[in-house]
Amino acid sequence: MAKAKHSRFDAADYLDDPETIAEYLAACLEDPNPAVFVAALGDVARAKGMANVARKAGLGRESLYKALEAGAQPRHETVRRVVEALGLKLTVEAA
């Protein structure tokens, strides 16, 4: 029997329109672990092109990679700039 070949799943491959991106980030923001949202921002940034997002956010590409790598704890200012560079905004609503 032949062994099945599988590709590694990459969420960035499916983040191709603003609505999907917004839903993905909103779902990740609901997780109590802040690292989930940071990782999701990294997925979206890769989908949009890290160099392009870094330029729009006013960050160096390497700085953006470091800010969004596993275990990173980026400052609120960095998160805000990346979110804006992605053409999105964070909002708060009553629970």
Protein Blocks (a to p, Z undefined) as FASTA:
>chain_A
ZZdddddddfklmmmbfklmmmmmmmmmmpmblklmmmmmmmmmmmnopklmmmmnopaf
klmmmmmgghiacdfklmmmmmmmnopacddddZZ
